[in-house]
Amino acid sequence: MEYRKITEKEFLQNTEYFKEQIPTAQNTKQEYFYDVFEYYKDHLKDKRNYISVCINNNDIIACALVCFYKEEHKYFLLNVNTRVDYQNKGVASKLLDYTLQDFFNEHNESIYLWVSPKNEVANKLYSKLGFVKTDYFPEKLEFRDNIRNDNILYCNAELFKNRNLNSKENSLNK
């Protein structure tokens, strides 16, 4: 398996993968896909933003979007998706490990994300990667009301570097 960033051109060439993998939420799959696809496309115009992927046998099997929101002056990790047949096999964990290593090699700042408190699998994964809960809330984002009840987590280079130690301590304290 290969982990790397893809270009805007590669993103556009892999429309079918993203059409199948982008989760359905409020709308029909088709409507939601086009909304999110356009969202990705718009964000990839800013060269600070990128998509990390996991590729197996020339197929994208997982992706994650790193996005700078100028309204907040912060980076966010968004839309982490893994193909169903590759879930629970460590693919997302390795993809995020690659993505965060790459991010912290290039940036000396924190990265944020939001996740439903009910999504225990994702919360456990993010905790293992060094993410911790924060009181910060992205007030300037236009979709802030959609994430009002979510956990806002962040990670910085120090937390990420100490992730293995932190996850062992957390498991011992349970």
C-alpha positions as CSV (number, residue, x, y, z in Angstrom):
1,M,0.0,0.0,0.0
2,E,1.2,3.5,-0.8
3,Y,0.4,6.6,1.2
4,R,0.8,10.0,-0.5
5,K,-0.7,13.3,-1.4
6,I,-2.6,13.6,-4.6
7,T,-2.8,16.6,-6.9
8,E,-5.9,18.4,-8.0
9,K,-5.6,16.7,-11.4
10,E,-5.4,13.3,-9.8
11,F,-8.4,14.2,-7.6
12,L,-10.4,15.0,-10.8
13,Q,-9.3,11.8,-12.4
14,N,-10.6,9.7,-9.5
15,T,-14.2,11.0,-9.5
16,E,-15.7,7.5,-9.2
17,Y,-13.8,6.7,-6.0
18,F,-14.9,9.9,-4.3
19,K,-18.4,9.5,-5.6
20,E,-18.6,6.1,-3.8
21,Q,-16.7,7.1,-0.7
22,I,-18.0,10.5,0.3
23,P,-20.5,9.7,3.1
24,T,-24.2,10.5,2.7
25,A,-25.6,12.9,5.3
26,Q,-28.5,15.2,4.7
27,N,-29.2,14.7,1.0
28,T,-29.4,11.9,-1.5
29,K,-26.0,10.3,-2.2
30,Q,-25.9,12.0,-5.7
31,E,-26.8,15.5,-4.4
32,Y,-24.4,15.2,-1.4
33,F,-21.6,13.9,-3.6
34,Y,-21.8,16.9,-5.9
35,D,-21.9,19.3,-3.0
36,V,-18.8,17.7,-1.3
37,F,-17.0,17.1,-4.6
38,E,-17.3,20.8,-5.5
39,Y,-16.2,21.6,-1.9
40,Y,-13.1,19.5,-2.4
41,K,-12.5,21.0,-5.8
42,D,-12.8,24.6,-4.5
43,H,-10.5,23.9,-1.5
44,L,-7.8,22.3,-3.7
45,K,-7.4,25.6,-5.5
46,D,-5.7,26.9,-2.4
47,K,-2.2,25.3,-2.5
48,R,-2.2,25.0,1.3
49,N,-4.9,22.4,1.1
50,Y,-4.4,18.8,0.0
51,I,-5.8,15.3,0.0
52,S,-3.8,12.4,1.4
53,V,-4.7,9.0,0.1
54,C,-3.9,5.3,0.6
55,I,-3.5,3.5,-2.8
56,N,-3.7,-0.3,-3.1
57,N,-3.4,-1.9,-6.6
58,N,-3.8,1.5,-8.3
59,D,-7.1,2.1,-6.4
60,I,-7.7,4.8,-3.8
61,I,-8.9,3.0,-0.7
62,A,-8.8,5.9,1.8
63,C,-8.5,9.6,1.9
64,A,-8.3,12.6,4.2
65,L,-8.5,16.4,3.4
66,V,-6.1,18.9,5.1
67,C,-7.7,22.3,4.8
68,F,-6.7,25.8,5.9
69,Y,-9.7,27.9,6.9
70,K,-8.6,31.5,6.4
71,E,-11.6,32.7,8.4
72,E,-10.2,30.9,11.5
73,H,-6.5,31.1,10.5
74,K,-6.3,27.4,11.4
75,Y,-5.7,24.0,9.6
76,F,-8.4,21.3,9.9
77,L,-8.4,17.6,9.1
78,L,-11.6,16.8,7.3
79,N,-13.5,14.0,5.5
80,V,-11.5,11.0,6.6
81,N,-12.9,8.1,4.6
82,T,-12.0,4.4,4.1
83,R,-13.6,2.1,1.7
84,V,-15.9,-0.3,3.5
85,D,-13.9,-3.4,2.5
86,Y,-10.8,-1.9,4.1
87,Q,-12.2,-0.7,7.3
88,N,-11.0,-2.1,10.7
89,K,-7.7,-3.1,9.1
90,G,-5.5,-0.2,10.2
91,V,-5.7,1.7,6.9
92,A,-7.2,4.9,8.3
93,S,-4.7,4.8,11.2
94,K,-1.7,4.5,8.8
95,L,-3.1,7.1,6.5
96,L,-3.6,9.6,9.3
97,D,-0.2,8.8,10.7
98,Y,1.3,9.6,7.3
99,T,-0.8,12.7,6.9
100,L,0.1,14.1,10.3
101,Q,3.8,13.3,9.9
102,D,3.7,15.2,6.6
103,F,1.8,18.1,8.1
104,F,4.1,18.6,11.1
105,N,7.2,18.3,8.9
106,E,5.8,21.4,7.0
107,H,3.9,23.3,9.7
108,N,4.7,24.4,13.2
109,E,1.1,24.8,14.3
110,S,-1.8,22.8,15.5
111,I,-4.4,21.0,13.3
112,Y,-8.0,20.7,14.4
113,L,-11.0,18.4,13.6
114,W,-14.5,17.8,14.7
115,V,-16.1,14.5,15.4
116,S,-19.4,13.3,16.9
117,P,-19.0,12.2,20.5
118,K,-21.1,9.2,19.4
119,N,-18.5,8.0,16.9
120,E,-16.5,5.9,19.4
121,V,-14.2,4.3,16.8
122,A,-13.1,7.7,15.4
123,N,-12.7,9.3,18.8
124,K,-10.5,6.3,19.9
125,L,-8.4,6.6,16.7
126,Y,-7.9,10.3,17.0
127,S,-6.9,9.9,20.7
128,K,-4.3,7.3,19.7
129,L,-2.8,9.8,17.2
130,G,-2.4,12.4,19.9
131,F,-5.6,14.5,19.4
132,V,-7.1,16.0,22.6
133,K,-10.3,17.9,23.2
134,T,-10.2,21.7,23.2
135,D,-12.5,24.5,24.3
136,Y,-11.8,26.3,21.0
137,F,-14.9,26.5,18.7
138,P,-14.7,27.7,15.1
139,E,-17.2,30.6,15.4
140,K,-16.4,32.1,12.0
141,L,-17.1,29.0,9.8
142,E,-20.4,29.3,7.9
143,F,-21.4,25.7,8.9
144,R,-20.6,26.1,12.6
145,D,-24.2,25.3,13.6
146,N,-23.9,21.8,12.0
147,I,-21.0,21.0,14.4
148,R,-22.1,22.7,17.5
149,N,-22.6,19.3,19.4
150,D,-19.4,17.7,18.1
151,N,-16.1,17.3,19.9
152,I,-13.5,19.7,18.7
153,L,-10.1,18.1,18.9
154,Y,-6.6,19.3,18.1
155,C,-3.1,17.9,17.8
156,N,0.3,19.6,17.6
157,A,3.7,18.3,16.9
158,E,4.5,17.6,20.5
159,L,1.3,15.7,21.1
160,F,1.8,13.7,17.9
161,K,5.4,12.9,18.8
162,N,4.3,11.6,22.2
163,R,1.2,9.8,20.8
164,N,2.4,6.3,21.7
165,L,3.3,7.2,25.3
166,N,0.0,9.2,25.7
167,S,-2.1,6.3,24.4
168,K,-0.4,3.8,26.8
169,E,-1.0,6.2,29.7
170,N,-4.6,6.7,28.7
171,S,-5.2,2.9,28.5
172,L,-3.5,2.4,31.9
173,N,-5.8,5.0,33.6
174,K,-9.0,3.3,32.5
